Amino acid sequence: MNRTTETSSLDPKEIKRGLINPKKVRMVTFGVITTSIAISVITCILAIWDFTQQDTLWRTVATCLVIIAGMIAFGVTNSMYGDHSEA
């Protein structure tokens, strides 16, 4: 069978792949985003109870937001520049 017949018989879900395995990227991205959110929540609670300074709170939240945005951008970029044919 030629390549066009093989790729046309596959489901669209099987054809589109990321440069790095999309399932692994989603798992790592989910873990990093969840950890960043947990760190932000803990820092907010500590700031509410005056265990940390307000400056520490805003720096931590801003850092976590930048990390989250970077992970989302990485996931989107991985899916855009991936191999769109059968491996």
Buried (B, 14 or more C-beta within 10 A) or exposed (E): EEEEEEEEEEEEEEEEBBEBEBEEBBEBBEEBBEEBEEBBEEBBEBBEEEEBEEEEBEEBBEBBEEBBEEBEEBBEEBBEEBEEEEE
